[in-house]
Amino acid sequence: MKTFFLFVATALAEIVGCHLAYLWLKQKRSILLLIPAALSLAFFAGLLTLHLRPGVYARLAERRHTQFTRDVQTGEPHGRANSRRLANDCFAAMNPKQ
């Protein structure tokens, strides 16, 4: 449940920050909107650091490199099966004990 709320908070921080910047840029609103936009995007960046444990990206990259090498050796085309494999690898990399 904690992970769900973390994702929701991260998404909201990004949406609010980008929307405020959009209002200033495209709808010619006050430049003062950039202050809360910057704060919201800074909060968003901080929340991003809480999402994955260290080493997750390294494990994922290693899995994808191994799979890519195997695909090249067997001549398997890159397509829908590989997209599913990538999604499975992402979940496996984030939860290595399962």
N, CA, C and O atoms as CSV, one atom per row, in Angstrom:
chain,resi,resn,atom,element,x,y,z
A,1,MET,N,N,0.822,-1.191,0.000
A,1,MET,CA,C,0.000,0.000,0.000
A,1,MET,C,C,0.868,1.257,0.000
A,1,MET,O,O,0.526,2.262,-0.622
A,2,LYS,N,N,2.004,1.183,0.714
A,2,LYS,CA,C,2.918,2.320,0.772
A,2,LYS,C,C,3.441,2.667,-0.625
A,2,LYS,O,O,3.564,3.842,-0.973
A,3,THR,N,N,3.748,1.640,-1.419
A,3,THR,CA,C,4.250,1.858,-2.772
A,3,THR,C,C,3.195,2.552,-3.632
A,3,THR,O,O,3.517,3.441,-4.420
A,4,PHE,N,N,1.944,2.145,-3.478
A,4,PHE,CA,C,0.859,2.754,-4.248
A,4,PHE,C,C,0.772,4.248,-3.964
A,4,PHE,O,O,0.675,5.055,-4.888
A,5,PHE,N,N,0.806,4.614,-2.688
A,5,PHE,CA,C,0.709,6.029,-2.331
A,5,PHE,C,C,1.935,6.808,-2.794
A,5,PHE,O,O,1.833,7.985,-3.142
A,6,LEU,N,N,3.076,6.161,-2.796
A,6,LEU,CA,C,4.284,6.808,-3.301
A,6,LEU,C,C,4.134,7.122,-4.790
A,6,LEU,O,O,4.484,8.217,-5.230
A,7,PHE,N,N,3.618,6.175,-5.559
A,7,PHE,CA,C,3.396,6.408,-6.986
A,7,PHE,C,C,2.362,7.513,-7.223
A,7,PHE,O,O,2.527,8.345,-8.115
A,8,VAL,N,N,1.305,7.512,-6.426
A,8,VAL,CA,C,0.265,8.545,-6.577
A,8,VAL,C,C,0.831,9.923,-6.257
A,8,VAL,O,O,0.591,10.881,-6.993
A,9,ALA,N,N,1.578,10.025,-5.168
A,9,ALA,CA,C,2.168,11.313,-4.783
A,9,ALA,C,C,3.156,11.794,-5.837
A,9,ALA,O,O,3.200,12.983,-6.153
A,10,THR,N,N,3.944,10.879,-6.378
A,10,THR,CA,C,4.910,11.237,-7.416
A,10,THR,C,C,4.187,11.733,-8.661
A,10,THR,O,O,4.570,12.746,-9.246
A,11,ALA,N,N,3.159,11.030,-9.058
A,11,ALA,CA,C,2.410,11.426,-10.254
A,11,ALA,C,C,1.756,12.796,-10.064
A,11,ALA,O,O,1.804,13.639,-10.960
A,12,LEU,N,N,1.155,13.013,-8.913
A,12,LEU,CA,C,0.504,14.298,-8.660
A,12,LEU,C,C,1.509,15.447,-8.633
A,12,LEU,O,O,1.227,16.528,-9.151
A,13,ALA,N,N,2.676,15.222,-8.034
A,13,ALA,CA,C,3.698,16.274,-7.994
A,13,ALA,C,C,4.149,16.643,-9.408
A,13,ALA,O,O,4.342,17.817,-9.722
A,14,GLU,N,N,4.312,15.628,-10.251
A,14,GLU,CA,C,4.728,15.903,-11.633
A,14,GLU,C,C,3.620,16.625,-12.406
A,14,GLU,O,O,3.885,17.598,-13.112
A,15,ILE,N,N,2.411,16.159,-12.274
A,15,ILE,CA,C,1.289,16.755,-13.009
A,15,ILE,C,C,1.084,18.206,-12.596
A,15,ILE,O,O,0.915,19.076,-13.450
A,16,VAL,N,N,1.097,18.469,-11.300
A,16,VAL,CA,C,0.900,19.845,-10.817
A,16,VAL,C,C,2.022,20.747,-11.308
A,16,VAL,O,O,1.764,21.838,-11.817
A,17,GLY,N,N,3.269,20.299,-11.158
A,17,GLY,CA,C,4.406,21.120,-11.587
A,17,GLY,C,C,4.378,21.423,-13.071
A,17,GLY,O,O,4.602,22.562,-13.480
A,18,CYS,N,N,4.107,20.420,-13.870
A,18,CYS,CA,C,4.060,20.624,-15.329
A,18,CYS,C,C,2.861,21.481,-15.730
A,18,CYS,O,O,2.965,22.314,-16.630
A,19,HIS,N,N,1.735,21.279,-15.071
A,19,HIS,CA,C,0.551,22.064,-15.422
A,19,HIS,C,C,0.743,23.551,-15.092
A,19,HIS,O,O,0.339,24.422,-15.863
A,20,LEU,N,N,1.351,23.824,-13.961
A,20,LEU,CA,C,1.598,25.228,-13.615
A,20,LEU,C,C,2.562,25.886,-14.609
A,20,LEU,O,O,2.375,27.038,-15.002
A,21,ALA,N,N,3.579,25.146,-15.002
A,21,ALA,CA,C,4.503,25.686,-16.016
A,21,ALA,C,C,3.779,25.883,-17.344
A,21,ALA,O,O,4.025,26.862,-18.048
A,22,TYR,N,N,2.893,24.962,-17.685
A,22,TYR,CA,C,2.096,25.084,-18.913
A,22,TYR,C,C,1.210,26.331,-18.876
A,22,TYR,O,O,1.108,27.063,-19.860
A,23,LEU,N,N,0.575,26.558,-17.733
A,23,LEU,CA,C,-0.288,27.742,-17.615
A,23,LEU,C,C,0.496,29.023,-17.875
A,23,LEU,O,O,0.013,29.925,-18.560
A,24,TRP,N,N,1.702,29.101,-17.330
A,24,TRP,CA,C,2.530,30.294,-17.551
A,24,TRP,C,C,2.978,30.390,-18.999
A,24,TRP,O,O,2.912,31.463,-19.599
A,25,LEU,N,N,3.434,29.279,-19.567
A,25,LEU,CA,C,4.024,29.294,-20.898
A,25,LEU,C,C,2.997,29.471,-22.005
A,25,LEU,O,O,3.188,30.302,-22.893
A,26,LYS,N,N,1.926,28.718,-21.968
A,26,LYS,CA,C,0.968,28.708,-23.084
A,26,LYS,C,C,-0.242,29.610,-22.875
A,26,LYS,O,O,-0.795,30.140,-23.839
A,27,GLN,N,N,-0.653,29.785,-21.634
A,27,GLN,CA,C,-1.853,30.576,-21.401
A,27,GLN,C,C,-1.549,31.951,-20.833
A,27,GLN,O,O,-2.445,32.666,-20.384
A,28,LYS,N,N,-0.261,32.314,-20.861
A,28,LYS,CA,C,0.182,33.666,-20.482
A,28,LYS,C,C,-0.280,34.077,-19.093
A,28,LYS,O,O,-0.669,35.225,-18.878
A,29,ARG,N,N,-0.239,33.139,-18.149
A,29,ARG,CA,C,-0.565,33.460,-16.770
A,29,ARG,C,C,0.643,34.097,-16.092
A,29,ARG,O,O,1.688,34.266,-16.721
A,30,SER,N,N,0.513,34.442,-14.844
A,30,SER,CA,C,1.559,35.129,-14.099
A,30,SER,C,C,2.835,34.294,-14.008
A,30,SER,O,O,2.794,33.073,-13.860
A,31,ILE,N,N,3.958,34.984,-14.100
A,31,ILE,CA,C,5.252,34.305,-13.980
A,31,ILE,C,C,5.456,33.751,-12.573
A,31,ILE,O,O,6.301,32.881,-12.364
A,32,LEU,N,N,4.699,34.244,-11.625
A,32,LEU,CA,C,4.789,33.750,-10.254
A,32,LEU,C,C,4.362,32.288,-10.133
A,32,LEU,O,O,4.669,31.631,-9.139
A,33,LEU,N,N,3.653,31.778,-11.145
A,33,LEU,CA,C,3.275,30.361,-11.139
A,33,LEU,C,C,4.500,29.452,-11.244
A,33,LEU,O,O,4.432,28.271,-10.904
A,34,LEU,N,N,5.617,30.004,-11.716
A,34,LEU,CA,C,6.816,29.183,-11.848
A,34,LEU,C,C,7.412,28.817,-10.489
A,34,LEU,O,O,8.139,27.829,-10.382
A,35,ILE,N,N,7.118,29.590,-9.464
A,35,ILE,CA,C,7.652,29.276,-8.132
A,35,ILE,C,C,7.042,27.979,-7.591
A,35,ILE,O,O,7.785,27.066,-7.231
A,36,PRO,N,N,5.703,27.873,-7.523
A,36,PRO,CA,C,5.153,26.590,-7.063
A,36,PRO,C,C,5.428,25.455,-8.059
A,36,PRO,O,O,5.532,24.295,-7.660
A,37,ALA,N,N,5.544,25.783,-9.342
A,37,ALA,CA,C,5.872,24.749,-10.331
A,37,ALA,C,C,7.246,24.170,-10.040
A,37,ALA,O,O,7.423,22.952,-10.061
A,38,ALA,N,N,8.212,25.024,-9.772
A,38,ALA,CA,C,9.571,24.557,-9.468
A,38,ALA,C,C,9.593,23.751,-8.169
A,38,ALA,O,O,10.277,22.732,-8.082
A,39,LEU,N,N,8.854,24.200,-7.173
A,39,LEU,CA,C,8.798,23.471,-5.906
A,39,LEU,C,C,8.159,22.089,-6.091
A,39,LEU,O,O,8.627,21.093,-5.540
A,40,SER,N,N,7.093,22.057,-6.870
A,40,SER,CA,C,6.418,20.794,-7.118
A,40,SER,C,C,7.315,19.831,-7.894
A,40,SER,O,O,7.354,18.639,-7.589
A,41,LEU,N,N,8.033,20.338,-8.890
A,41,LEU,CA,C,8.923,19.476,-9.664
A,41,LEU,C,C,10.142,19.042,-8.846
A,41,LEU,O,O,10.663,17.945,-9.047
A,42,ALA,N,N,10.595,19.888,-7.933
A,42,ALA,CA,C,11.687,19.486,-7.041
A,42,ALA,C,C,11.209,18.378,-6.098
A,42,ALA,O,O,11.941,17.426,-5.828
A,43,PHE,N,N,9.989,18.510,-5.606
A,43,PHE,CA,C,9.391,17.474,-4.766
A,43,PHE,C,C,9.244,16.177,-5.551
A,43,PHE,O,O,9.502,15.091,-5.031
A,44,PHE,N,N,8.824,16.303,-6.816
A,44,PHE,CA,C,8.705,15.153,-7.712
A,44,PHE,C,C,10.050,14.448,-7.866
A,44,PHE,O,O,10.122,13.222,-7.783
A,45,ALA,N,N,11.109,15.211,-8.089
A,45,ALA,CA,C,12.446,14.621,-8.236
A,45,ALA,C,C,12.881,13.921,-6.947
A,45,ALA,O,O,13.490,12.852,-6.989
A,46,GLY,N,N,12.571,14.520,-5.824
A,46,GLY,CA,C,12.892,13.880,-4.553
A,46,GLY,C,C,12.140,12.582,-4.354
A,46,GLY,O,O,12.699,11.603,-3.861
A,47,LEU,N,N,10.866,12.570,-4.738
A,47,LEU,CA,C,10.074,11.345,-4.608
A,47,LEU,C,C,10.596,10.244,-5.522
A,47,LEU,O,O,10.525,9.065,-5.174
A,48,LEU,N,N,11.114,10.615,-6.677
A,48,LEU,CA,C,11.642,9.605,-7.598
A,48,LEU,C,C,12.786,8.813,-6.977
A,48,LEU,O,O,12.971,7.636,-7.288
A,49,THR,N,N,13.542,9.450,-6.111
A,49,THR,CA,C,14.668,8.748,-5.491
A,49,THR,C,C,14.203,7.681,-4.515
A,49,THR,O,O,14.991,6.814,-4.135
A,50,LEU,N,N,12.950,7.722,-4.101
A,50,LEU,CA,C,12.431,6.750,-3.143
A,50,LEU,C,C,11.853,5.505,-3.795
A,50,LEU,O,O,11.553,4.530,-3.107
A,51,HIS,N,N,11.693,5.524,-5.113
A,51,HIS,CA,C,10.975,4.444,-5.788
A,51,HIS,C,C,11.715,3.118,-5.850
A,51,HIS,O,O,11.135,2.082,-5.525
A,52,LEU,N,N,12.965,3.120,-6.252
A,52,LEU,CA,C,13.663,1.861,-6.465
A,52,LEU,C,C,14.864,1.746,-5.549
A,52,LEU,O,O,15.540,2.727,-5.240
A,53,ARG,N,N,15.104,0.535,-5.134
A,53,ARG,CA,C,16.282,0.281,-4.310
A,53,ARG,C,C,17.533,0.316,-5.179
A,53,ARG,O,O,17.445,0.103,-6.388
A,54,PRO,N,N,18.704,0.583,-4.584
A,54,PRO,CA,C,19.949,0.578,-5.361
A,54,PRO,C,C,20.185,-0.780,-6.006
A,54,PRO,O,O,19.906,-1.822,-5.413
A,55,GLY,N,N,20.693,-0.751,-7.207
A,55,GLY,CA,C,21.010,-1.986,-7.910
A,55,GLY,C,C,19.917,-2.498,-8.815
A,55,GLY,O,O,20.158,-3.403,-9.614
A,56,VAL,N,N,18.724,-1.946,-8.716
A,56,VAL,CA,C,17.620,-2.431,-9.542
A,56,VAL,C,C,17.926,-2.202,-11.012
A,56,VAL,O,O,17.730,-3.099,-11.832
A,57,TYR,N,N,18.401,-1.017,-11.352
A,57,TYR,CA,C,18.694,-0.727,-12.751
A,57,TYR,C,C,19.815,-1.602,-13.271
A,57,TYR,O,O,19.788,-2.026,-14.426
A,58,ALA,N,N,20.797,-1.876,-12.436
A,58,ALA,CA,C,21.914,-2.729,-12.862
A,58,ALA,C,C,21.417,-4.146,-13.144
A,58,ALA,O,O,21.794,-4.746,-14.151
A,59,ARG,N,N,20.567,-4.686,-12.255
A,59,ARG,CA,C,20.025,-6.028,-12.493
A,59,ARG,C,C,19.178,-6.068,-13.752
A,59,ARG,O,O,19.245,-7.024,-14.524
A,60,LEU,N,N,18.378,-5.024,-13.958
A,60,LEU,CA,C,17.529,-4.981,-15.140
A,60,LEU,C,C,18.371,-4.906,-16.409
A,60,LEU,O,O,18.095,-5.608,-17.382
A,61,ALA,N,N,19.388,-4.065,-16.400
A,61,ALA,CA,C,20.258,-3.942,-17.576
A,61,ALA,C,C,20.960,-5.265,-17.867
A,61,ALA,O,O,21.112,-5.652,-19.025
A,62,GLU,N,N,21.382,-5.946,-16.823
A,62,GLU,CA,C,22.057,-7.230,-17.020
A,62,GLU,C,C,21.101,-8.262,-17.621
A,62,GLU,O,O,21.475,-9.006,-18.527
A,63,ARG,N,N,19.883,-8.302,-17.122
A,63,ARG,CA,C,18.887,-9.237,-17.664
A,63,ARG,C,C,18.594,-8.934,-19.141
A,63,ARG,O,O,18.534,-9.838,-19.974
A,64,ARG,N,N,18.416,-7.654,-19.440
A,64,ARG,CA,C,18.088,-7.290,-20.825
A,64,ARG,C,C,19.258,-7.562,-21.757
A,64,ARG,O,O,19.050,-7.979,-22.896
A,65,HIS,N,N,20.478,-7.336,-21.298
A,65,HIS,CA,C,21.642,-7.617,-22.133
A,65,HIS,C,C,21.743,-9.115,-22.416
A,65,HIS,O,O,22.018,-9.519,-23.545
A,66,THR,N,N,21.523,-9.932,-21.394
A,66,THR,CA,C,21.570,-11.383,-21.571
A,66,THR,C,C,20.500,-11.834,-22.551
A,66,THR,O,O,20.767,-12.656,-23.428
A,67,GLN,N,N,19.288,-11.303,-22.411
A,67,GLN,CA,C,18.190,-11.686,-23.302
A,67,GLN,C,C,18.459,-11.213,-24.725
A,67,GLN,O,O,18.207,-11.951,-25.678
A,68,PHE,N,N,18.967,-9.994,-24.881
A,68,PHE,CA,C,19.262,-9.472,-26.210
A,68,PHE,C,C,20.311,-10.342,-26.892
A,68,PHE,O,O,20.181,-10.662,-28.073
A,69,THR,N,N,21.349,-10.726,-26.153
A,69,THR,CA,C,22.396,-11.579,-26.717
A,69,THR,C,C,21.810,-12.912,-27.158
A,69,THR,O,O,22.137,-13.413,-28.234
A,70,ARG,N,N,20.944,-13.487,-26.329
A,70,ARG,CA,C,20.297,-14.749,-26.679
A,70,ARG,C,C,19.425,-14.581,-27.918
A,70,ARG,O,O,19.415,-15.457,-28.783
A,71,ASP,N,N,18.697,-13.481,-28.021
A,71,ASP,CA,C,17.844,-13.245,-29.188
A,71,ASP,C,C,18.665,-13.108,-30.463
A,71,ASP,O,O,18.284,-13.629,-31.511
A,72,VAL,N,N,19.785,-12.413,-30.375
A,72,VAL,CA,C,20.637,-12.247,-31.557
A,72,VAL,C,C,21.197,-13.597,-31.995
A,72,VAL,O,O,21.261,-13.889,-33.189
A,73,GLN,N,N,21.597,-14.413,-31.037
A,73,GLN,CA,C,22.174,-15.714,-31.362
A,73,GLN,C,C,21.148,-16.652,-31.980
A,73,GLN,O,O,21.486,-17.445,-32.859
A,74,THR,N,N,19.896,-16.571,-31.529
A,74,THR,CA,C,18.857,-17.457,-32.056
A,74,THR,C,C,18.116,-16.858,-33.235
A,74,THR,O,O,17.343,-17.553,-33.895
A,75,GLY,N,N,18.341,-15.565,-33.517
A,75,GLY,CA,C,17.673,-14.909,-34.637
A,75,GLY,C,C,16.240,-14.523,-34.351
A,75,GLY,O,O,15.481,-14.245,-35.280
A,76,GLU,N,N,15.848,-14.497,-33.082
A,76,GLU,CA,C,14.478,-14.144,-32.716
A,76,GLU,C,C,14.234,-12.652,-32.963
A,76,GLU,O,O,15.035,-11.815,-32.546
A,77,PRO,N,N,13.128,-12.316,-33.642
A,77,PRO,CA,C,12.850,-10.893,-33.876
A,77,PRO,C,C,12.410,-10.196,-32.593
A,77,PRO,O,O,11.874,-10.825,-31.680
A,78,HIS,N,N,12.644,-8.895,-32.541
A,78,HIS,CA,C,12.231,-8.107,-31.380
A,78,HIS,C,C,10.811,-7.638,-31.616
A,78,HIS,O,O,10.538,-6.919,-32.578
A,79,GLY,N,N,9.915,-8.041,-30.749
A,79,GLY,CA,C,8.522,-7.670,-30.937
A,79,GLY,C,C,7.745,-7.775,-29.657
A,79,GLY,O,O,8.251,-7.472,-28.577
A,80,ARG,N,N,6.495,-8.212,-29.785
A,80,ARG,CA,C,5.593,-8.253,-28.647
A,80,ARG,C,C,6.093,-9.173,-27.541
A,80,ARG,O,O,5.965,-8.849,-26.360
A,81,ALA,N,N,6.656,-10.304,-27.910
A,81,ALA,CA,C,7.166,-11.226,-26.886
A,81,ALA,C,C,8.266,-10.561,-26.071
A,81,ALA,O,O,8.348,-10.757,-24.859
A,82,ASN,N,N,9.102,-9.785,-26.725
A,82,ASN,CA,C,10.174,-9.106,-26.007
A,82,ASN,C,C,9.636,-8.001,-25.113
A,82,ASN,O,O,10.215,-7.728,-24.062
A,83,SER,N,N,8.540,-7.356,-25.505
A,83,SER,CA,C,7.930,-6.332,-24.658
A,83,SER,C,C,7.401,-6.963,-23.376
A,83,SER,O,O,7.561,-6.410,-22.288
A,84,ARG,N,N,6.771,-8.125,-23.513
A,84,ARG,CA,C,6.293,-8.834,-22.324
A,84,ARG,C,C,7.465,-9.276,-21.463
A,84,ARG,O,O,7.408,-9.198,-20.236
A,85,ARG,N,N,8.516,-9.736,-22.103
A,85,ARG,CA,C,9.693,-10.170,-21.368
A,85,ARG,C,C,10.310,-8.990,-20.618
A,85,ARG,O,O,10.765,-9.141,-19.484
A,86,LEU,N,N,10.325,-7.818,-21.254
A,86,LEU,CA,C,10.875,-6.627,-20.599
A,86,LEU,C,C,10.047,-6.274,-19.363
A,86,LEU,O,O,10.602,-5.951,-18.313
A,87,ALA,N,N,8.719,-6.337,-19.491
A,87,ALA,CA,C,7.857,-6.040,-18.338
A,87,ALA,C,C,8.107,-7.047,-17.217
A,87,ALA,O,O,8.200,-6.659,-16.052
A,88,ASN,N,N,8.217,-8.320,-17.548
A,88,ASN,CA,C,8.498,-9.334,-16.536
A,88,ASN,C,C,9.855,-9.098,-15.887
A,88,ASN,O,O,10.003,-9.265,-14.676
A,89,ASP,N,N,10.844,-8.712,-16.685
A,89,ASP,CA,C,12.173,-8.446,-16.152
A,89,ASP,C,C,12.149,-7.244,-15.202
A,89,ASP,O,O,12.844,-7.240,-14.186
A,90,CYS,N,N,11.355,-6.233,-15.533
A,90,CYS,CA,C,11.243,-5.070,-14.645
A,90,CYS,C,C,10.689,-5.479,-13.286
A,90,CYS,O,O,11.213,-5.077,-12.247
A,91,PHE,N,N,9.627,-6.282,-13.299
A,91,PHE,CA,C,9.046,-6.721,-12.032
A,91,PHE,C,C,10.026,-7.601,-11.267
A,91,PHE,O,O,10.145,-7.482,-10.048
A,92,ALA,N,N,10.722,-8.474,-11.968
A,92,ALA,CA,C,11.687,-9.355,-11.309
A,92,ALA,C,C,12.849,-8.559,-10.733
A,92,ALA,O,O,13.351,-8.882,-9.656
A,93,ALA,N,N,13.272,-7.531,-11.437
A,93,ALA,CA,C,14.398,-6.724,-10.950
A,93,ALA,C,C,13.999,-5.917,-9.713
A,93,ALA,O,O,14.822,-5.697,-8.824
A,94,MET,N,N,12.754,-5.482,-9.656
A,94,MET,CA,C,12.304,-4.705,-8.504
A,94,MET,C,C,12.023,-5.582,-7.292
A,94,MET,O,O,12.064,-5.112,-6.155
A,95,ASN,N,N,11.735,-6.870,-7.540
A,95,ASN,CA,C,11.439,-7.800,-6.444
A,95,ASN,C,C,12.313,-9.039,-6.577
A,95,ASN,O,O,11.809,-10.105,-6.930
A,96,PRO,N,N,13.604,-8.928,-6.305
A,96,PRO,CA,C,14.512,-10.037,-6.571
A,96,PRO,C,C,14.306,-11.264,-5.698
A,96,PRO,O,O,14.759,-12.350,-6.059
A,97,LYS,N,N,13.640,-11.123,-4.565
A,97,LYS,CA,C,13.472,-12.262,-3.653
A,97,LYS,C,C,12.315,-13.177,-4.047
A,97,LYS,O,O,12.193,-14.275,-3.504
A,98,GLN,N,N,11.488,-12.760,-4.955
A,98,GLN,CA,C,10.316,-13.554,-5.313
A,98,GLN,C,C,10.659,-14.633,-6.323
A,98,GLN,O,O,9.784,-15.395,-6.733
